Amino acid sequence: GWLIQNSGTCNWSVGFHLVLIGGNTNFGGDTFAIRLPSAVVLPGVIAEISLHLVAPNKPGTYEARYQMYTNQDIPFGTGMTVAIEVRK
């Protein structure tokens, strides 16, 4: 999971999601619903966001970049990158 601060001016609410926008794997999905720790994350509040990601079976270095979207499918923020190394 990640600790992410809502540094904007709008509340985050149910329906916000992460969409795959780059990288060499999708870790099990192109879109992930964000389960927020409460119904609304107010500006300035730090929220813990967790996803269920699936690592590839084949050894190698994998990376996926995700962009946050509102419940109205509007992208915002700088995005997040997940990178892992799968060893034999």
C-alpha positions as CSV (number, residue, x, y, z in Angstrom):
1,G,0.0,0.0,0.0
2,W,0.8,3.7,-0.2
3,L,0.4,6.6,2.1
4,I,-0.9,9.4,-0.2
5,Q,-1.8,12.9,0.8
6,N,-4.7,14.7,-0.8
7,S,-2.8,17.9,-1.7
8,G,-5.6,19.2,-3.8
9,T,-8.7,21.3,-3.1
10,C,-11.3,18.6,-3.7
11,N,-12.5,15.7,-1.6
12,W,-11.7,12.1,-2.7
13,S,-14.7,9.9,-2.5
14,V,-16.1,6.5,-3.5
15,G,-15.5,5.7,-7.1
16,F,-12.0,7.1,-7.4
17,H,-9.7,4.6,-9.2
18,L,-6.2,4.0,-10.6
19,V,-5.7,3.4,-14.3
20,L,-2.6,1.8,-15.9
21,I,-0.9,4.4,-18.1
22,G,2.5,2.8,-18.7
23,G,5.1,0.2,-17.9
24,N,5.8,-3.4,-19.0
25,T,3.2,-5.2,-16.9
26,N,-0.3,-4.6,-15.4
27,F,0.1,-6.6,-12.1
28,G,-3.2,-8.2,-12.7
29,G,-5.4,-5.4,-13.9
30,D,-5.6,-2.2,-16.0
31,T,-8.0,-0.5,-13.5
32,F,-8.1,-0.7,-9.7
33,A,-10.9,0.7,-7.6
34,I,-9.4,2.5,-4.6
35,R,-10.8,1.4,-1.3
36,L,-10.5,4.6,0.8
37,P,-10.1,4.4,4.6
38,S,-13.2,6.5,5.0
39,A,-16.1,7.6,2.8
40,V,-14.3,10.9,2.0
41,V,-10.6,11.9,2.1
42,L,-10.5,15.7,2.7
43,P,-7.8,18.0,1.3
44,G,-4.6,17.8,3.4
45,V,-5.4,14.3,4.8
46,I,-3.1,11.4,4.3
47,A,-4.8,8.2,3.2
48,E,-3.5,4.6,3.1
49,I,-4.4,3.1,-0.2
50,S,-3.9,-0.6,-0.8
51,L,-4.2,-2.7,-4.0
52,H,-4.1,-6.4,-4.6
53,L,-1.3,-6.8,-7.2
54,V,-0.2,-10.0,-8.9
55,A,3.5,-10.4,-9.7
56,P,4.5,-12.1,-13.0
57,N,5.8,-15.7,-12.8
58,K,8.8,-15.1,-15.1
59,P,12.0,-13.7,-13.6
60,G,12.7,-10.1,-14.5
61,T,12.2,-6.4,-13.6
62,Y,8.7,-5.2,-13.9
63,E,7.1,-1.7,-13.6
64,A,3.7,-0.2,-14.0
65,R,2.6,3.4,-13.8
66,Y,-0.8,4.3,-12.6
67,Q,-2.8,7.6,-12.7
68,M,-5.5,8.5,-10.3
69,Y,-9.0,9.3,-11.7
70,T,-12.0,10.8,-10.0
71,N,-15.4,9.1,-9.9
72,Q,-16.2,11.1,-13.1
73,D,-13.2,9.7,-14.9
74,I,-11.1,12.9,-14.7
75,P,-7.4,12.2,-14.3
76,F,-5.5,14.2,-11.6
77,G,-2.2,14.2,-9.7
78,T,1.2,13.1,-10.8
79,G,0.7,9.3,-10.9
80,M,2.4,6.4,-9.1
81,T,4.9,3.8,-10.1
82,V,5.2,0.2,-8.9
83,A,8.5,-1.5,-9.6
84,I,9.5,-5.0,-8.6
85,E,12.2,-7.6,-9.4
86,V,11.0,-11.3,-9.7
87,R,13.9,-13.7,-9.0
88,K,14.1,-17.4,-9.8
